Amino acid sequence: MRWIKGLLLAAILLVVLLVGILFAVNNQQTIALDLIWLELPPVSLSVWLLATLTAGVIVGMLAMLGVYVRLKARLASARRSNKQQRKELDRLRTRELKELA
């Protein structure tokens, strides 16, 4: 089962790589990006689009970092509480057994 998952992942990565190569080959027009305060040098359209995609992924990951840290803290708190409640339950069970004996 594990090798099927690896094979499927390799096939998906190969398809993504081929689509990326075709995208870069078909978008060779050079474009100078003119921002309001800065003009960037002419580079192919595929480079600008991939750079924009990369920047968007990084900004998205940074935006989700706060949510991730908050959820990890809540999970750690819940695990501590669960552990404490299990100890209390075990203590009560053993006390009950000792009272019955």
C-alpha positions, 0 to 999 in steps of 0.5 A: 500500500505504501509503495502505491502511495509513493508511486502515485505521488511520484506520478503527480509530481511528474505531471506538475513538473511537466506542466511547469516546463510547458508553462515556462516554454510557452510564456517566453515574452519579456515584460518589464514590470512597472510598479509605482515607485520602481521599475523592474527589469524585463524578464519572461512572463513565466518568471514573473508569474512564478515569482508572484505565486511564490510570494503569495504562498509565502504570504499565505503561510505567514498569515496562517502562522498565528492560527497554527501557533494558537491551535498548537497551544490549545492542543497542548493545553487540552492534552495537559488537561486530559492527562490531569483528568486521567490521573484524577480518574485513576486515583478515584478508581483505586480509592474506590477499590480500596474502600470496597476491600 
